[in-house]
Amino acid sequence: MIWRLVIGLICAVSYVAAAATDATAQRRPAEFDRTITGNDPFARFFGFNGGSPIARTTVSFAENHRPGTIVIKTRERRLYLVLGNGQALRYGIGVGRDGFGWSGVKRVSAKREWPDWTPPAQMLKRRPDLPRHMAGGPDNPLGARALYLGSSLYRIHGSNEPETIGQAVSSGCFRLTNADVIDLYERVPVGATVIVQ
């Protein structure tokens, strides 16, 4: 009888410790960031550094837009952050699959680090297997950062699936690797213009 009590107590303590560890992990985005941006030597050794199949690079950009403007060229599957002086920072992105592409002009209305995800009703109709809500973290499909586009359901966000960068796979959002979205997030203020072509 005593042994059962001791074993039960050990199991209960282990469960509480595991739950506390999960809760603490959800409150530690900086630790997630270290792994994603390649500043964690252990993660870098095993290849978990958020590398994109399409390298971020500075390029010539002849279009005349104010510095800080984001120009998304969906056919190219590239996002350009206008730097000025005929240059832009080019990122590889994943775009909307057939039937989910769009164009227009929006503004960045909000920014979130490790955002929670609540699939919209339209998505739940197509995919009833999806969770109704998912807390932010490394497994969340919105990834490390999200830039919300006006009052629309669309976002520029990270991804825990770097292999989808350069593909047409989303429901209309634009996805970058987590390392690239962290870089973009730091450079773009709320209110920035986003031109989707």
N, C-alpha and C positions, 0 to 999 in steps of 0.2 A: 504493500500500500504506500509506504513512504517513497519507494522508488518511482512509482507512478506519479506521485506528487512532484518529486524532484525533476523528473523528465518533463512533465507538463510545464513546470515553472521555467525550465531551460528553453523549451519551445516558445513559450509566451515571450520571454525576454528576447529571444532571437527574432521573433516576428516584429516586435516593437522596434528593435534596433534597425531591422531592414526597412521598415516603414519610415523611420526617422531619417535614415540615409537617403531614401528616395525624396522625401520632402526637402532635405537640405540640398540635394542635387538640383532640384527645381529652382532653388533660390541662388544658385551659383552660376549665373551666365558667364562671368569672367573666366571660370575654369573651362567652360565649353569653348569660349573664344580662343583661349590659349591653344587648344587642340586644333581648332579649325584654321587658325591663321599661321600655323606652323611654328609657333613659339614653344611647343611642348616637345622636347627631344625624344621622349618615349614614343609619342604619336608619330613623329617624323620618321623614326627608325622603322616603324611598321607601315609607313605609307599613308597614314591618315592625316594628310595636311591640306585637304580641301582643294587640291589641284584641279584646275579646269582643263578639259580637253581642248579648249580654245583659249590661248593665252591672252591675258589683258595686256594691252599695248597702246602707246601713244601714236597717233596717226595724223596725217594731213586731213583737214576737213574744210572743204571749200564753202559749205553752206553758211549763210550769214545769220547766225543766231547769237543771242546774248550769252556770255559765259555763264555756266551753271545750268543751262538748258539741257534736258535729256531728249535725244532724238532716237526713237526706236524704229529700226528698219526691219520689219517682220520678214520680208522675203530674204534678206541677208542673214536673219537670225543674229543680229548684232544690236547692241545698245551703245550709243555714243553720248558721252558727257562732254559738252562743248567747253573747251578750255580758253578759247580766244586765240588771236594771232594765227588763225588758220589751222588750229590743232584741236584734237579731241582725244579723249581716252576711250578706247573701244573695248567692250566686253562681249564675250560670247553669251548668248541667252537661249533658253527654251521658250517657244511661243505657243499660241493656241493651235490646236489641231484643226483639221478641216471642219468648217462650220462654226468655229469658235474664234476666228480672227476678227479684229476690229481696227478701226483707225479713228483718229480725232486728236483733240488737244485737251489735256487735263492738267491739274496742278497737284503737287504732292500735298495732300491734306493732313496727313499724320505720319509719324514714324514710330515703329515699335521694335524693341530688342526682344528676341526670343518670343515672338507673339503666340498667343493662343490661337487655335483654329476652330471655327464653327462653320462647317460646310453650309452653304446657302441651300434653301429649299429646292431650287432647281437641280442642284447637284445631287441632293438626297433622293430626288425622284429617279434620276438616272442610276444612282449607286446607293440603294438602300442598305448595303452592307457597311457603309462608312460610319465611323463614330459620330455621335451628335455634337461632341465637343472634345477637343484635345488640348491639354496644357502645353505651353511652350517648352521646348527642349530639343535635344539632338534627333529624336525620332519624329518630330512634328514636320509635316510636309511644307510648312512655310519657312522652315529653316531658321537661320540666325537673326535675320532682320526682315522687316517688311516696310515698304513705302506705299501708303494707301493713295489711290488715284481718285481725287475728288470725292463725290458721293457714290461712286460706282462700286461694284463688288470686286473690281480689279485691283491688283497690287503688283508691284515689282518686289520679288521676295527671293529668299534663299532656297536651297533645295538640299535634301539629304540623298539625292540621286544625281551625282555629277555627270553620269553617263548620258543624261537626257539633255545636257546643254548642246545647243545646235540642232535640236529636234523640235518637231511640232507635236507637242504632247499634252499641253495644258488645256484648261477650260477657259482660256482667255487671259490669264495672268502671265507675267513674264518672270521667268526664273533664272537665277544666276547660281553659281556655286556659292556656298556659304562664305568662303574667303573673299570672293568678288563682291557679294552683297554687303559685307562688312565694310569693305573699302569704299563702295559707292555711298553707303549710308553716312559715312563720316564726311563725305564731300558735298552732300546735297541737303539744303535746308528745306524745311516745310515752306510751301509756297512756290517751289521751283516749278517751271513749266515742263511738261512732258508732252512731246509730239510723237504720236504713233502713226507711222506711215505704212 
